[in-house]
């Protein structure tokens, strides 16, 4: 089984010529959502860049405590993804549900100005992650529904590149604000709130509301049943699709390709150390000063920005399985450098480059693969199922890694994560291997009569 089905389904229209494919490579919906994500990520990454240092150095939180908070920060988002995806499919308005998520996250940013202890900060971050969970699956569903299947990797790559531009600018803005403002952290939180509000405005004004299949013609799966409503005089009203039920969502796990993708995403998420821990490990290994810490995500974001679109296009061309597994091999190489490489001046740049290459090869490729396995009317739900499993696994990894760091130290904790990643990547490579071609049926012998 391939990570994405690259063969043309029966009854589908012939693929368009290369010129028309290039012309329609990026839909306006993708560009509009990319702009919203760019602005929103500037806001979010301003906070994320200073949060580890603020909590550990400013509030005195232990690595175990930070691991628990970081896990909750991502775990809440994971659980809410299911709600957001199912709700978007049920009401058949992906933009509305995504807008609610963006709006909730924007409303939480000003509250950070009044939260100066661990308890209130935890509540605010939980609400902010709730907004992220609501918007993720509907947003990705909008991207996939506005893009032809053979260009899904490229479309997600374009979106992730624009999103990463925000991730690149956010830490830079936080660094500049911290260097000039008296109350540096509060200034970062205030500016972040204003930028988040701008992202919601762009979503409302420029993202189209329509959801639809970008490729007309026969459907690859049978249509869902419709209910016919009749008026009092007996005239037939317009037919409306039957509402998406929770049973339909759970039934997606019966699809073998989606189930395999979900299992592999969970396994690999269990051994993917969170970004915050990677930056803290890099700082302790290389002795980078605290004032430079907010700039570390810039290295990851810059590489991600440069390679997201080429990696997505490569996945469309050679297969998403190969690119996806290569990304995890690059992450494993980054872990190895942190563990065993000599103290070279280039070490921070190498680790951050590998970290960015990992995201370029996986972050957009996985939803593109999921979109190829899920019918359009359940697209957001299918994306949410896989995204939730992956995020919950990373929640568990944050807890386990924080505990291992506290009990064993940084070296053994990272070595255990690297060994686990190697094993899980091997399992994923086996589960997602190409299916064996079916053997042709023997032709009947025209000279032979009667039964054998």
NUVEX-483904 format. One record per residue (C-alpha): x, y, z; residue number from 1; residue in one letter. Coordinates in nm, 4 decimals, always signed. Layout:
R       c1       c2       c3 seq type
R        X        Y        Z NUM    A
...
REM end
This chain:
R       c1       c2       c3 seq type
R  +0.0000  +0.0000  +0.0000   1    X
R  +0.1268  +0.3445  -0.0889   2    X
R  +0.1058  +0.6366  +0.1481   3    X
R  -0.1172  +0.7941  -0.1172   4    X
R  -0.3003  +0.6294  -0.4010   5    X
R  -0.1387  +0.7622  -0.7146   6    X
R  -0.3352  +0.5543  -0.9622   7    X
R  -0.6388  +0.6918  -1.1437   8    X
R  -0.9655  +0.5531  -1.0029   9    X
R  -1.2055  +0.3728  -1.2279  10    X
R  -1.4361  +0.6092  -1.4053  11    X
R  -1.2244  +0.9158  -1.3391  12    X
R  -1.1577  +1.1652  -1.6142  13    X
R  -0.8176  +1.1626  -1.7863  14    X
R  -0.5506  +1.3701  -1.6206  15    X
R  -0.5196  +1.7205  -1.7634  16    X
R  -0.2175  +1.8187  -1.9673  17    X
R  +0.0836  +1.9556  -1.7846  18    X
R  +0.0231  +2.3138  -1.8919  19    X
R  -0.3256  +2.3276  -1.7432  20    X
R  -0.2026  +2.1541  -1.4275  21    X
R  +0.0613  +2.4220  -1.3786  22    X
R  -0.1920  +2.6976  -1.4359  23    X
R  -0.4253  +2.5557  -1.1706  24    X
R  -0.1488  +2.4448  -0.9359  25    X
R  -0.2529  +2.6711  -0.6482  26    X
R  -0.6184  +2.7501  -0.5905  27    X
R  -0.7222  +3.0959  -0.4603  28    X
R  -0.8600  +2.9269  -0.1473  29    X
R  -0.5149  +2.7852  -0.0722  30    X
R  -0.3527  +3.1270  -0.1096  31    X
R  -0.6157  +3.2962  +0.1079  32    X
R  -0.5844  +3.0341  +0.3810  33    X
R  -0.2079  +3.0558  +0.3545  34    X
R  -0.2270  +3.4297  +0.4189  35    X
R  -0.4479  +3.3732  +0.7238  36    X
R  -0.2071  +3.1102  +0.8547  37    X
R  +0.0911  +3.3375  +0.7898  38    X
R  -0.0585  +3.6177  +0.9988  39    X
R  -0.1838  +3.3834  +1.2710  40    X
R  +0.1499  +3.2060  +1.2961  41    X
R  +0.3310  +3.5356  +1.3469  42    X
R  +0.1065  +3.5857  +1.6485  43    X
R  +0.1365  +3.2298  +1.7804  44    X
R  +0.5106  +3.1918  +1.7292  45    X
R  +0.5822  +3.5192  +1.9058  46    X
R  +0.4389  +3.3559  +2.2168  47    X
R  +0.5799  +3.0095  +2.1500  48    X
R  +0.9331  +3.1436  +2.0996  49    X
R  +0.9515  +3.3015  +2.4450  50    X
R  +0.7305  +3.0575  +2.6347  51    X
R  +0.9923  +2.7919  +2.7303  52    X
R  +1.2334  +3.0544  +2.8595  53    X
R  +0.9552  +3.2499  +3.0306  54    X
R  +0.8246  +2.9434  +3.2139  55    X
R  +1.1562  +2.7804  +3.3051  56    X
R  +1.3792  +3.0833  +3.3635  57    X
R  +1.1107  +3.3329  +3.4638  58    X
R  +0.8654  +3.1230  +3.6655  59    X
R  +1.1107  +2.8501  +3.7715  60    X
R  +0.9221  +2.5581  +3.6157  61    X
R  +1.1092  +2.2241  +3.6127  62    X
R  +1.1663  +2.0288  +3.2881  63    X
R  +0.9086  +1.7741  +3.4067  64    X
R  +0.6566  +2.0500  +3.4719  65    X
R  +0.7263  +2.2080  +3.1359  66    X
R  +0.6902  +1.8697  +2.9671  67    X
R  +0.3489  +1.8250  +3.1300  68    X
R  +0.2382  +2.1753  +3.0275  69    X
R  +0.3721  +2.1327  +2.6738  70    X
R  +0.1914  +1.8003  +2.6491  71    X
R  -0.1357  +1.9528  +2.7653  72    X
R  -0.0748  +2.2434  +2.5262  73    X
R  -0.0713  +1.9979  +2.2359  74    X
R  -0.3027  +1.7324  +2.3807  75    X
R  -0.5989  +1.9683  +2.4163  76    X
R  -0.5609  +2.0706  +2.0548  77    X
R  -0.5560  +1.7050  +1.9542  78    X
R  -0.8769  +1.6164  +2.1343  79    X
R  -1.0618  +1.9182  +1.9987  80    X
R  -0.9543  +1.8338  +1.6430  81    X
R  -1.2092  +1.5526  +1.6368  82    X
R  -1.4841  +1.7911  +1.7407  83    X
R  -1.3805  +2.0511  +1.4847  84    X
R  -1.3538  +1.8029  +1.2003  85    X
R  -1.6837  +1.6287  +1.2720  86    X
R  -1.8669  +1.9568  +1.3295  87    X
R  -1.7397  +2.1025  +1.0010  88    X
R  -1.8563  +1.7972  +0.8062  89    X
R  -2.1891  +1.7907  +0.9876  90    X
R  -2.2818  +2.1557  +0.9281  91    X
R  -2.1141  +2.1491  +0.5841  92    X
R  -1.9448  +2.4819  +0.6451  93    X
R  -1.5708  +2.4402  +0.6914  94    X
R  -1.5039  +2.8138  +0.6883  95    X
R  -1.7447  +2.8780  +0.9764  96    X
R  -1.5856  +2.6212  +1.2072  97    X
R  -1.2336  +2.7293  +1.1102  98    X
R  -1.3307  +3.0913  +1.1805  99    X
R  -1.4568  +2.9986  +1.5275 100    X
R  -1.1205  +2.8380  +1.6002 101    X
R  -0.9189  +3.1333  +1.4754 102    X
R  -1.1420  +3.3716  +1.6712 103    X
R  -1.1075  +3.1809  +1.9992 104    X
R  -0.7283  +3.1746  +1.9695 105    X
R  -0.7232  +3.5479  +1.8977 106    X
R  -0.9392  +3.6235  +2.2027 107    X
R  -0.6998  +3.4326  +2.4290 108    X
R  -0.3891  +3.6307  +2.3358 109    X
R  -0.4810  +3.9478  +2.5366 110    X
R  -0.5481  +3.7309  +2.8439 111    X
R  -0.1771  +3.6465  +2.8644 112    X
R  -0.1202  +4.0074  +2.9730 113    X
R  -0.3061  +3.9339  +3.2968 114    X
R  -0.1761  +3.5798  +3.3632 115    X
R  +0.1540  +3.5894  +3.5515 116    X
R  +0.1432  +3.2555  +3.7330 117    X
R  +0.1367  +2.8958  +3.6169 118    X
R  -0.2327  +2.8306  +3.6832 119    X
R  -0.3829  +3.1176  +3.4814 120    X
R  -0.1266  +3.0679  +3.2029 121    X
R  -0.2254  +2.7018  +3.1795 122    X
R  -0.5939  +2.7946  +3.1438 123    X
R  -0.5241  +3.0551  +2.8752 124    X
R  -0.2989  +2.8197  +2.6780 125    X
R  -0.5610  +2.5461  +2.7005 126    X
R  -0.8250  +2.7771  +2.5528 127    X
R  -0.5835  +2.8923  +2.2830 128    X
R  -0.5107  +2.5322  +2.1864 129    X
R  -0.8830  +2.4636  +2.1802 130    X
R  -0.9111  +2.7244  +1.9068 131    X
R  -0.6245  +2.5657  +1.7160 132    X
R  -0.7887  +2.2249  +1.7419 133    X
R  -1.1178  +2.3578  +1.6074 134    X
R  -0.9625  +2.5193  +1.3012 135    X
R  -0.7006  +2.2660  +1.1892 136    X
R  -0.9123  +1.9949  +1.0252 137    X
R  -1.1655  +2.2321  +0.8581 138    X
R  -0.8793  +2.4420  +0.7207 139    X
R  -0.7002  +2.1389  +0.5762 140    X
R  -1.0287  +2.0104  +0.4364 141    X
R  -1.0796  +2.3425  +0.2549 142    X
R  -0.7321  +2.3075  +0.1038 143    X
R  -0.7871  +1.9496  -0.0156 144    X
R  -1.1396  +2.0132  -0.1475 145    X
R  -1.0189  +2.3061  -0.3586 146    X
R  -0.7253  +2.1167  -0.5145 147    X
R  -0.7120  +1.8297  -0.7664 148    X
R  -0.5867  +1.5015  -0.6115 149    X
R  -0.2653  +1.4918  -0.8166 150    X
R  -0.1620  +1.8330  -0.6779 151    X
R  -0.2523  +1.7858  -0.3121 152    X
R  +0.1080  +1.7574  -0.1938 153    X
R  +0.2001  +2.0771  -0.3762 154    X
R  -0.1033  +2.2637  -0.2379 155    X
R  -0.0292  +2.1626  +0.1198 156    X
R  +0.3343  +2.2516  +0.0604 157    X
R  +0.2370  +2.6031  -0.0530 158    X
R  +0.0132  +2.6479  +0.2500 159    X
R  +0.2788  +2.5172  +0.4887 160    X
R  +0.5387  +2.7446  +0.3290 161    X
R  +0.3186  +3.0491  +0.3881 162    X
R  +0.2396  +2.9271  +0.7380 163    X
R  +0.6102  +2.8848  +0.8037 164    X
R  +0.6788  +3.2368  +0.6832 165    X
R  +0.4754  +3.3444  +0.9839 166    X
R  +0.6701  +3.1026  +1.2005 167    X
R  +0.9863  +3.2669  +1.0695 168    X
R  +0.8704  +3.6222  +1.1376 169    X
R  +0.7124  +3.5516  +1.4774 170    X
R  +1.0306  +3.4659  +1.6708 171    X
R  +1.2121  +3.7528  +1.4981 172    X
R  +0.9421  +3.9943  +1.6134 173    X
R  +0.9613  +3.8516  +1.9660 174    X
R  +1.3388  +3.8946  +1.9682 175    X
R  +1.3141  +4.2565  +1.8569 176    X
R  +1.0423  +4.3367  +2.1112 177    X
R  +1.2372  +4.1762  +2.3972 178    X
R  +1.5448  +4.3762  +2.3028 179    X
R  +1.3723  +4.7171  +2.3086 180    X
R  +1.0751  +4.6902  +2.5474 181    X
R  +1.0990  +4.7403  +2.9223 182    X
R  +0.8294  +4.4840  +3.0065 183    X
R  +0.9436  +4.2518  +2.7299 184    X
R  +0.7136  +3.9528  +2.7800 185    X
R  +0.3985  +4.1637  +2.8231 186    X
R  +0.4897  +4.3595  +2.5105 187    X
R  +0.5243  +4.0363  +2.3154 188    X
R  +0.1831  +3.9164  +2.4356 189    X
R  +0.0166  +4.2502  +2.3480 190    X
R  +0.1524  +4.2693  +1.9950 191    X
R  +0.0640  +3.9029  +1.9449 192    X
R  -0.3012  +3.9783  +2.0297 193    X
R  -0.3231  +4.2569  +1.7689 194    X
R  -0.1714  +4.0399  +1.4961 195    X
R  -0.4091  +3.7505  +1.5761 196    X
R  -0.7099  +3.9813  +1.5353 197    X
R  -0.5824  +4.0820  +1.1900 198    X
R  -0.5715  +3.7162  +1.0860 199    X
R  -0.9393  +3.6698  +1.1737 200    X
R  -1.0316  +3.9763  +0.9667 201    X
R  -0.8473  +3.8371  +0.6617 202    X
R  -1.0256  +3.5015  +0.7022 203    X
R  -1.3696  +3.6632  +0.7108 204    X
R  -1.3060  +3.8912  +0.4132 205    X
R  -1.0984  +3.6838  +0.1723 206    X
R  -1.1490  +3.3096  +0.2272 207    X
R  -1.4368  +3.1837  +0.0095 208    X
R  -1.7110  +2.9877  +0.1831 209    X
R  -1.7784  +2.7293  -0.0864 210    X
R  -1.6637  +2.3704  -0.0399 211    X
R  -1.6506  +2.1522  -0.3436 212    X
R  -1.4745  +1.8885  -0.5490 213    X
R  -1.2139  +2.0576  -0.7716 214    X
R  -1.2417  +1.7847  -1.0305 215    X
R  -1.5836  +1.7518  -1.1948 216    X
R  -1.7073  +1.4241  -1.3303 217    X
R  -1.7823  +1.0808  -1.1809 218    X
R  -1.7193  +1.0394  -0.8099 219    X
R  -1.4724  +0.7781  -0.6955 220    X
R  -1.7087  +0.6621  -0.4205 221    X
R  -2.0832  +0.6220  -0.4163 222    X
R  -2.2705  +0.9361  -0.3060 223    X
R  -2.4194  +0.9542  +0.0393 224    X
R  -2.7936  +0.8966  +0.0669 225    X
R  -3.0137  +1.2043  +0.0484 226    X
R  -3.3328  +1.2875  +0.2262 227    X
R  -3.6236  +1.4353  +0.0327 228    X
R  -3.8391  +1.6874  +0.2110 229    X
R  -4.1949  +1.7526  +0.0957 230    X
R  -4.3981  +2.0661  +0.1483 231    X
R  -4.7541  +2.0710  +0.2851 232    X
R  -4.9082  +2.0634  -0.0628 233    X
R  -4.7117  +1.7482  -0.1481 234    X
R  -4.4625  +1.9125  -0.3792 235    X
R  -4.1100  +1.7798  -0.3486 236    X
R  -3.8638  +2.0156  -0.1872 237    X
R  -3.4998  +2.0341  -0.2826 238    X
R  -3.2986  +1.7293  -0.1894 239    X
R  -3.0491  +1.7714  +0.0894 240    X
R  -2.7609  +1.5373  +0.1789 241    X
R  -2.8138  +1.3290  +0.4904 242    X
R  -2.6260  +1.4748  +0.7894 243    X
R  -2.2925  +1.3239  +0.8821 244    X
R  -2.3292  +1.1045  +1.1875 245    X
R  -2.0715  +1.0026  +1.4454 246    X
R  -2.1060  +0.6447  +1.3238 247    X
R  -1.9922  +0.7590  +0.9783 248    X
R  -1.6830  +0.9158  +1.1308 249    X
R  -1.5890  +0.6028  +1.3246 250    X
R  -1.6534  +0.3953  +1.0150 251    X
R  -1.3606  +0.5691  +0.8441 252    X
R  -1.1242  +0.3534  +1.0480 253    X
R  -1.2485  +0.0549  +0.8488 254    X
R  -1.0658  +0.1964  +0.5469 255    X
R  -0.7352  +0.0036  +0.5448 256    X
R  -0.5242  +0.2860  +0.4002 257    X
R  -0.6537  +0.5422  +0.6500 258    X
R  -0.6125  +0.3008  +0.9390 259    X
R  -0.2516  +0.2294  +0.8441 260    X
R  -0.1767  +0.6001  +0.8139 261    X
R  -0.3277  +0.6642  +1.1570 262    X
R  -0.1277  +0.3839  +1.3200 263    X
R  +0.2005  +0.5042  +1.1684 264    X
R  +0.1320  +0.8665  +1.2643 265    X
R  +0.0766  +0.7576  +1.6249 266    X
R  +0.3882  +0.5412  +1.6386 267    X
R  +0.6135  +0.8111  +1.4972 268    X
R  +0.4527  +1.0801  +1.7149 269    X
R  +0.5385  +0.8802  +2.0260 270    X
R  +0.9080  +0.9297  +1.9519 271    X
R  +0.9052  +1.2862  +1.8108 272    X
R  +1.0524  +1.5199  +2.0721 273    X
R  +0.8681  +1.8524  +2.0813 274    X
R  +1.0265  +2.1580  +1.9232 275    X
R  +1.0647  +2.3327  +2.2595 276    X
R  +1.2720  +2.0470  +2.3972 277    X
R  +1.4874  +2.0356  +2.0832 278    X
R  +1.5699  +2.4046  +2.1239 279    X
R  +1.6400  +2.3656  +2.4957 280    X
R  +1.8677  +2.0679  +2.4257 281    X
R  +2.0494  +2.2633  +2.1553 282    X
R  +2.0959  +2.5600  +2.3872 283    X
R  +2.2406  +2.3432  +2.6656 284    X
R  +2.4632  +2.1495  +2.4266 285    X
R  +2.6109  +2.4565  +2.2538 286    X
R  +2.5882  +2.7203  +2.5298 287    X
R  +2.3747  +2.9646  +2.3293 288    X
R  +2.2874  +3.2707  +2.5389 289    X
R  +1.9334  +3.3310  +2.6634 290    X
R  +1.8989  +3.6456  +2.4552 291    X
R  +1.9474  +3.4395  +2.1380 292    X
R  +1.7079  +3.1611  +2.2369 293    X
R  +1.3987  +3.3122  +2.0643 294    X
R  +1.5910  +3.3043  +1.7348 295    X
R  +1.6425  +2.9261  +1.7334 296    X
R  +1.3024  +2.8528  +1.5721 297    X
R  +1.4084  +3.0798  +1.2856 298    X
R  +1.6537  +2.8180  +1.1628 299    X
R  +1.3881  +2.5479  +1.1503 300    X
R  +1.1350  +2.7828  +0.9926 301    X
R  +1.3756  +2.9099  +0.7247 302    X
R  +1.4590  +2.5596  +0.6009 303    X
R  +1.0940  +2.4552  +0.6192 304    X
R  +0.9957  +2.7621  +0.4164 305    X
R  +1.2504  +2.6893  +0.1436 306    X
R  +1.1726  +2.3183  +0.1088 307    X
R  +0.7994  +2.2804  +0.1839 308    X
R  +0.6816  +2.3326  -0.1752 309    X
R  +0.9598  +2.1256  -0.3415 310    X
R  +0.9045  +1.8446  -0.0906 311    X
R  +0.5289  +1.8446  -0.1559 312    X
R  +0.5776  +1.8429  -0.5321 313    X
R  +0.8357  +1.5631  -0.4998 314    X
R  +0.5900  +1.3599  -0.2919 315    X
R  +0.3255  +1.3996  -0.5637 316    X
R  +0.5754  +1.2760  -0.8214 317    X
R  +0.7618  +0.9870  -0.6550 318    X
R  +0.5187  +0.8830  -0.3816 319    X
R  +0.4385  +1.0265  -0.0402 320    X
R  +0.5610  +0.7227  +0.1508 321    X
R  +0.9215  +0.7759  +0.0418 322    X
R  +0.9273  +1.1461  +0.1276 323    X
R  +0.7465  +1.0932  +0.4592 324    X
R  +0.9895  +0.8265  +0.5815 325    X
R  +1.2902  +1.0252  +0.4586 326    X
R  +1.1763  +1.3149  +0.6754 327    X
R  +1.1880  +1.0983  +0.9869 328    X
R  +1.5317  +0.9704  +0.8883 329    X
R  +1.6484  +1.3333  +0.8782 330    X
R  +1.5021  +1.3935  +1.2256 331    X
R  +1.6902  +1.0882  +1.3521 332    X
R  +2.0105  +1.2349  +1.2093 333    X
R  +1.9416  +1.5557  +1.4038 334    X
R  +1.9056  +1.3559  +1.7259 335    X
R  +2.2344  +1.1813  +1.6506 336    X
R  +2.4134  +1.5136  +1.6078 337    X
R  +2.2830  +1.6371  +1.9417 338    X
R  +2.4025  +1.3176  +2.1084 339    X
R  +2.7386  +1.2393  +1.9545 340    X
R  +2.8650  +1.5156  +1.7258 341    X
R  +3.1748  +1.7093  +1.8403 342    X
R  +3.1339  +2.0701  +1.9519 343    X
R  +3.1645  +2.2363  +1.6130 344    X
R  +3.0617  +2.5961  +1.5381 345    X
R  +2.8321  +2.4622  +1.2661 346    X
R  +2.6468  +2.2228  +1.4977 347    X
R  +2.3470  +2.4525  +1.5701 348    X
R  +2.3007  +2.5222  +1.2001 349    X
R  +2.3156  +2.1533  +1.1081 350    X
R  +2.0635  +2.0511  +1.3744 351    X
R  +1.8204  +2.3274  +1.2834 352    X
R  +1.8568  +2.2481  +0.9116 353    X
R  +1.7729  +1.8820  +0.9693 354    X
R  +1.4828  +1.9834  +1.1922 355    X
R  +1.3410  +2.2053  +0.9186 356    X
R  +1.3906  +1.9373  +0.6527 357    X
R  +1.1974  +1.6932  +0.8698 358    X
R  +0.8977  +1.9259  +0.8804 359    X
R  +0.9174  +2.0021  +0.5076 360    X
R  +0.9030  +1.6310  +0.4273 361    X
R  +0.6220  +1.5390  +0.6676 362    X
R  +0.3990  +1.8276  +0.7761 363    X
R  +0.2173  +1.8737  +0.4447 364    X
R  +0.2736  +1.5265  +0.3037 365    X
R  +0.0740  +1.3459  +0.5719 366    X
R  -0.2536  +1.5418  +0.5266 367    X
R  -0.2158  +1.5129  +0.1493 368    X
R  -0.1951  +1.1359  +0.1900 369    X
R  -0.4952  +1.1298  +0.4236 370    X
R  -0.7021  +1.3431  +0.1846 371    X
R  -0.6428  +1.0868  -0.0908 372    X
R  -0.8080  +0.8136  +0.1184 373    X
R  -1.1186  +0.9890  +0.2552 374    X
R  -1.4424  +1.0771  +0.0686 375    X
R  -1.5120  +1.4480  +0.0280 376    X
R  -1.8115  +1.4567  +0.2614 377    X
R  -1.5996  +1.3200  +0.5486 378    X
R  -1.2734  +1.4929  +0.4575 379    X
R  -1.2402  +1.7086  +0.7707 380    X
R  -1.3287  +1.4148  +0.9959 381    X
R  -1.0668  +1.1896  +0.8368 382    X
R  -0.7985  +1.4558  +0.8663 383    X
R  -0.8976  +1.5094  +1.2295 384    X
R  -0.8737  +1.1390  +1.3130 385    X
R  -0.5138  +1.1121  +1.1947 386    X
R  -0.4160  +1.4527  +1.3316 387    X
R  -0.5642  +1.3713  +1.6708 388    X
R  -0.3796  +1.0434  +1.6946 389    X
R  -0.0513  +1.2079  +1.6036 390    X
R  -0.0978  +1.4987  +1.8448 391    X
R  -0.1979  +1.2724  +2.1349 392    X
R  +0.1098  +1.0628  +2.0693 393    X
R  +0.3268  +1.3755  +2.0828 394    X
R  +0.1492  +1.4688  +2.4062 395    X
R  +0.2635  +1.1358  +2.5507 396    X
R  +0.6142  +1.1943  +2.4170 397    X
R  +0.6324  +1.5343  +2.5887 398    X
R  +0.5341  +1.3816  +2.9219 399    X
R  +0.7732  +1.0884  +2.8851 400    X
R  +1.0649  +1.2986  +2.7643 401    X
R  +1.0194  +1.5546  +3.0417 402    X
R  +1.0169  +1.2763  +3.3002 403    X
R  +1.3209  +1.1062  +3.1430 404    X
R  +1.5131  +1.4357  +3.1370 405    X
R  +1.4344  +1.4942  +3.5056 406    X
R  +1.5262  +1.1397  +3.6115 407    X
R  +1.8133  +1.0467  +3.3789 408    X
R  +1.9438  +1.3676  +3.2242 409    X
R  +1.9395  +1.4959  +2.8689 410    X
R  +2.1702  +1.2383  +2.7061 411    X
R  +1.9901  +0.9170  +2.8076 412    X
R  +1.6501  +1.0750  +2.7464 413    X
R  +1.7372  +1.1748  +2.3902 414    X
R  +1.9082  +0.8405  +2.3230 415    X
R  +1.5901  +0.6586  +2.4248 416    X
R  +1.3847  +0.8826  +2.1948 417    X
R  +1.6256  +0.8189  +1.9056 418    X
R  +1.6131  +0.4410  +1.9552 419    X
R  +1.2345  +0.4517  +1.9660 420    X
R  +1.2172  +0.6645  +1.6512 421    X
R  +1.4399  +0.4194  +1.4636 422    X
R  +1.2179  +0.1245  +1.5581 423    X
R  +0.8933  +0.3054  +1.4822 424    X
R  +1.0214  +0.4273  +1.1450 425    X
R  +1.1095  +0.0687  +1.0525 426    X
R  +0.7589  -0.0444  +1.1466 427    X
R  +0.6039  +0.2421  +0.9474 428    X
R  +0.8135  +0.1530  +0.6434 429    X
R  +0.6777  -0.2024  +0.6603 430    X
R  +0.3133  -0.1049  +0.7195 431    X
R  +0.3138  +0.1544  +0.4399 432    X
R  +0.5005  -0.0646  +0.1915 433    X
R  +0.3660  -0.0892  -0.1644 434    X
R  +0.1073  -0.3613  -0.2093 435    X
R  +0.2066  -0.6611  -0.4157 436    X
R  +0.0573  -0.6471  -0.7673 437    X
R  -0.2402  -0.8747  -0.8194 438    X
R  -0.1684  -1.1879  -1.0257 439    X
R  -0.3605  -1.2065  -1.3546 440    X
R  -0.6364  -1.4667  -1.3733 441    X
R  -0.5629  -1.7595  -1.6106 442    X
R  -0.7440  -1.7401  -1.9418 443    X
R  -0.9789  -2.0286  -2.0201 444    X
R  -0.8559  -2.2840  -2.2752 445    X
R  -1.0927  -2.2640  -2.5755 446    X
R  -0.9975  -2.6203  -2.6820 447    X
R  -1.0976  -2.7672  -2.3495 448    X
R  -1.4585  -2.8588  -2.2822 449    X
R  -1.6374  -2.9850  -1.9781 450    X
R  -1.5563  -2.9384  -1.6143 451    X
R  -1.2195  -3.0440  -1.4741 452    X
REM end
